[in-house]
Amino acid sequence: MHTEIAVLSLIHHPNVVQMKEVFESKDSIQIIMRLYPYGDLLKRLRSLTSVLTEATVKRLIWNLVNAVCYLHSFGIIHRDIKPENILSIFLCLYSSHAFSD
């Protein structure tokens, strides 16, 4: 867990989940992360009433690739990329998204 905290403290990218604070006691560690109020991408996709446009998908994939490249520059490999781990910051689907684990 301490390794994950150390890694998260180094990561500062708009498309990667941001750690805000860490609280540690002898029994537990609490990591406070940024709030992503609109849930994950899978939930958002299931709630759509229309088909995504090519431009929307292009922006989503660009943000995803940008975040993965950033993580790779630190030698970090995200081994669980899936819609449930892509969090939505804004109500619009084509707005910013961030990875979580």
Stockholm file with secondary structure:
# STOCKHOLM 1.0

chainA/1-101         MHTEIAVLSLIHHPNVVQMKEVFESKDSIQIIMRLYPYGDLLKRLRSLTSVLTEATVKRLIWNLVNAVCYLHSFGIIHRDIKPENILSIFLCLYSSHAFSD
#=GR chainA/1-101 SS CHHHHHHHHHCCCTTBCCEEEEEECSSCEEEEECCCTTCBHHHHHHTCSSCCCHHHHHHHHHHHHHHHHHHHHTTCCCSCCSGGGEEESSSSTTSCEEECC
#=GC SS_cons         CHHHHHHHHHCCCTTBCCEEEEEECSSCEEEEECCCTTCBHHHHHHTCSSCCCHHHHHHHHHHHHHHHHHHHHTTCCCSCCSGGGEEESSSSTTSCEEECC
//
